[in-house]
Amino acid sequence: MKKLFKYVPIVLASAVLVGCATSAITGRRYLRLVDSETINQQAAVAYKEFLGTNSSKVVTGTSQATMVKNVGNKIALATQKFLTERGIADKYNFNWEFNLVESPDVNAWCMPGGKVAVYTGILPITANEAGLATVMGHEIAHAIEEHSVAQASNQMALQLGGAVVGGAAQISRNKSIGVFNSLYGIGGNLGMLKFSRNDELAADKAGIIIMALAGYDPNEAVNFWSRMANAKSGQSQPEFLSTHPSDARRISQLESLVPEAMKYYKK
């Protein structure tokens, strides 16, 4: 094991030479060896399979289901405009889908390519449309910032070792698909990719800007996470929060981000 970790810095440093990218909203640098279009295609297949399983009951025709789609569409349009104004929209060929799923789980997620699921169990905590926009903005931020691509690329770099050097363009489609399936647990629970705490904080930062762009007051992000902290007090931690930062740290960061996000807010 020690021998493996001895070479990890060398492998990652070599990979950086051939596949670095900058995220769209926060400007974070990340490794990008995986073909994002291939991952998006696989996500679309996995999402369809998830919605078609017996355990996934898609809610339609209700005011809550309509709200999920309306909030999602507002965010999608605002995000597309933001990316277009920066001349990078062509890098994000998302085919958006927004669905409400009947489940007591306090959860929501966005797969690569804009495939979103919101569970009914989180709606009592979102409480209103702005609270829902906070959750959806955060999850969509993971996709826009390409956190899945970064994680898949990091895993691939370790798998390929020195072969990464000069060979990023030759990584096979099957290899990309294999990494995606591994990260998302195809055949098991979907949408459960565990992002790092740094990714979660970055998604908070990008998410509060995304919700502001869509016309939702950034102050509501602080209110939502305060409700979430109260809701899980003394209870087992929801899957939605399994790798998230502490409540105090998250709320403190969001409070500090509100003034910046307000620059993007249009009622």
C-alpha positions in Angstrom: 0.0 0.0 0.0 2.8 2.4 0.8 4.4 1.7 -2.6 1.0 2.6 -4.3 0.7 6.0 -2.5 4.4 6.7 -3.3 3.5 7.0 -6.9 0.1 8.8 -6.6 1.5 12.3 -6.7 3.5 11.5 -9.8 0.5 10.0 -11.6 -1.7 13.0 -10.7 0.9 15.5 -11.6 1.3 13.8 -15.0 -2.4 13.7 -15.5 -2.7 17.4 -14.8 -0.4 18.1 -17.7 -2.9 16.6 -20.2 -6.3 17.2 -18.7 -6.9 20.3 -16.6 -10.1 22.3 -16.7 -11.7 25.2 -14.9 -15.2 25.0 -13.4 -17.9 27.3 -14.8 -19.0 29.2 -11.7 -16.5 28.9 -8.9 -13.4 28.8 -11.1 -11.9 25.8 -9.4 -9.3 23.8 -11.3 -10.0 20.1 -11.7 -8.7 17.0 -13.6 -10.7 16.3 -16.7 -9.6 13.0 -18.4 -13.1 11.6 -18.9 -15.3 12.4 -21.9 -18.2 14.3 -20.2 -20.5 13.6 -23.2 -20.0 9.9 -22.7 -20.8 10.2 -19.0 -23.8 12.3 -19.7 -25.1 9.6 -22.1 -24.6 6.9 -19.5 -26.3 9.1 -16.9 -29.4 9.4 -19.2 -29.6 5.7 -19.5 -29.2 5.1 -15.8 -31.7 7.8 -15.0 -34.3 6.2 -17.3 -33.7 2.9 -15.6 -34.1 4.4 -12.2 -37.4 6.0 -13.1 -38.6 2.7 -14.5 -37.9 0.6 -11.5 -40.7 -0.6 -9.2 -39.1 1.1 -6.3 -39.2 4.5 -8.0 -42.6 6.0 -8.1 -42.6 9.2 -10.1 -45.2 11.7 -8.9 -47.1 13.5 -11.6 -50.1 15.8 -11.8 -49.7 17.3 -8.3 -48.9 20.9 -7.3 -45.6 19.6 -5.8 -44.6 17.8 -9.0 -45.4 20.9 -11.0 -43.3 23.0 -8.6 -40.3 20.8 -9.0 -40.5 21.1 -12.8 -41.1 24.8 -12.7 -38.2 25.5 -10.4 -36.0 23.2 -12.4 -36.9 24.9 -15.7 -36.2 28.3 -14.2 -32.8 27.2 -13.0 -32.0 25.5 -16.4 -32.9 28.7 -18.4 -31.0 31.0 -16.0 -28.0 28.7 -16.0 -28.0 28.4 -19.8 -28.1 32.2 -20.1 -25.2 32.5 -17.7 -23.1 30.0 -19.6 -24.0 31.6 -22.9 -22.9 35.1 -21.7 -19.6 33.6 -20.8 -19.2 31.9 -24.2 -19.0 28.3 -22.7 -22.6 27.1 -23.2 -21.4 24.7 -25.9 -19.4 22.7 -23.3 -22.6 21.9 -21.4 -24.9 20.0 -23.7 -27.4 19.1 -21.0 -30.8 17.5 -21.7 -32.6 18.5 -18.6 -35.2 16.4 -16.7 -36.8 17.1 -13.4 -38.9 14.6 -11.5 -40.4 14.3 -8.1 -40.1 10.8 -6.7 -42.3 9.3 -3.9 -40.0 8.4 -1.1 -39.7 9.2 2.6 -35.9 9.7 2.2 -34.7 13.3 2.7 -32.8 13.4 -0.5 -32.3 15.0 -3.9 -29.7 14.6 -6.6 -28.6 15.7 -10.1 -26.8 13.2 -12.3 -24.4 14.4 -15.1 -26.2 16.0 -18.0 -28.9 17.6 -15.9 -31.0 14.5 -14.7 -32.6 15.6 -11.5 -34.7 13.7 -8.9 -36.3 15.3 -5.8 -37.7 13.0 -3.1 -41.0 13.9 -1.5 -39.3 13.4 1.9 -37.3 16.6 1.6 -40.2 18.8 0.7 -41.4 19.4 4.3 -37.9 20.9 4.9 -37.7 22.9 1.7 -41.1 24.4 2.9 -41.4 26.7 -0.1 -40.3 27.3 -3.7 -37.2 29.2 -2.6 -36.2 26.4 -0.3 -36.7 23.9 -3.1 -34.5 26.2 -5.4 -31.8 26.0 -2.8 -31.7 22.2 -2.9 -32.0 22.0 -6.7 -29.5 24.7 -7.2 -27.0 22.9 -5.0 -27.4 19.6 -6.7 -27.4 21.1 -10.2 -24.2 22.9 -9.2 -22.5 19.6 -8.8 -23.3 18.8 -12.5 -22.4 22.3 -13.8 -19.1 22.3 -11.9 -18.5 18.7 -13.2 -17.7 17.2 -9.8 -18.5 13.8 -11.2 -16.1 14.3 -14.1 -13.4 15.3 -11.7 -14.0 12.2 -9.5 -14.1 9.9 -12.4 -10.9 11.4 -13.8 -9.1 11.1 -10.5 -10.1 7.5 -10.3 -9.1 6.9 -13.9 -5.7 8.5 -13.3 -5.0 6.1 -10.5 -6.1 3.1 -12.5 -4.1 4.0 -15.6 -1.0 5.2 -13.8 1.8 6.3 -16.1 -0.3 5.5 -19.1 -2.1 8.8 -18.5 1.0 10.8 -19.7 0.3 11.9 -23.2 -2.6 9.5 -23.6 -5.7 11.3 -22.3 -7.1 11.5 -25.9 -6.8 7.7 -26.2 -8.9 6.8 -23.2 -11.5 4.5 -24.4 -15.3 5.0 -24.2 -15.6 1.7 -22.4 -13.1 2.8 -19.8 -15.1 6.0 -19.2 -18.3 4.0 -18.9 -16.7 1.6 -16.5 -15.6 4.4 -14.2 -19.1 6.0 -14.3 -20.7 2.7 -13.4 -18.3 2.2 -10.6 -18.9 5.7 -9.1 -22.7 5.6 -9.5 -23.2 1.9 -8.6 -25.2 0.9 -11.6 -27.6 -1.8 -10.6 -27.8 -0.4 -7.1 -28.6 3.0 -5.7 -28.3 5.7 -8.2 -27.5 9.3 -7.6 -25.5 8.5 -4.5 -22.1 9.6 -5.5 -20.3 10.8 -2.4 -18.7 14.2 -3.1 -15.9 15.5 -0.9 -16.7 18.1 1.6 -14.7 20.6 -0.5 -17.0 19.7 -3.5 -20.0 20.2 -1.2 -18.9 23.6 -0.1 -18.2 24.5 -3.8 -21.7 23.3 -4.7 -23.1 25.6 -2.0 -21.2 28.5 -3.5 -22.2 27.8 -7.0 -25.7 26.8 -6.0 -26.5 30.0 -4.2 -25.5 31.9 -7.4 -27.6 29.6 -9.5 -30.7 30.1 -7.4 -30.1 33.9 -7.5 -29.8 33.8 -11.3 -33.2 32.0 -11.4 -34.9 34.7 -9.4 -34.8 33.3 -5.9 -33.6 35.3 -2.9 -30.1 33.9 -1.8 -31.1 34.6 1.9 -33.4 31.6 1.6 -30.4 29.3 1.3 -29.4 30.1 4.9 -33.0 29.6 6.0 -33.3 26.2 4.4 -30.0 24.9 5.8 -31.1 26.2 9.3 -34.3 24.2 8.9 -32.3 21.1 7.8 -30.1 21.4 10.8 -33.1 21.5 13.1 -34.8 18.7 11.3 -32.0 16.2 11.7 -31.2 17.2 15.3 -31.1 14.0 17.4 -31.9 11.8 14.4 -29.9 9.6 12.1 -28.2 11.6 9.3 -30.1 11.6 6.0 -28.3 10.2 2.9 -28.5 13.7 1.5 -26.0 14.9 4.2 -23.7 11.9 4.4 -20.6 13.7 3.3 -21.6 17.3 3.8 -19.8 19.8 6.0 -21.0 20.6 9.5 -24.2 22.7 9.8 -22.3 25.6 11.4 -19.6 25.7 8.7 -22.1 25.5 5.9 -24.4 28.1 7.3 -21.5 30.4 8.1 -20.2 30.1 4.5 -23.6 30.7 3.0 -24.1 33.8 5.1 -20.8 35.2 3.9 -21.8 34.4 0.3 -25.1 36.1 0.3 -23.8 39.6 -0.6 -22.0 38.2 -3.7 -25.0 36.2 -4.7 -27.3 39.2 -4.4 -25.5 40.7 -7.3 -27.0 38.0 -9.5 -30.5 38.2 -7.9 -33.3 39.7 -10.0 -36.9 39.4 -8.6 
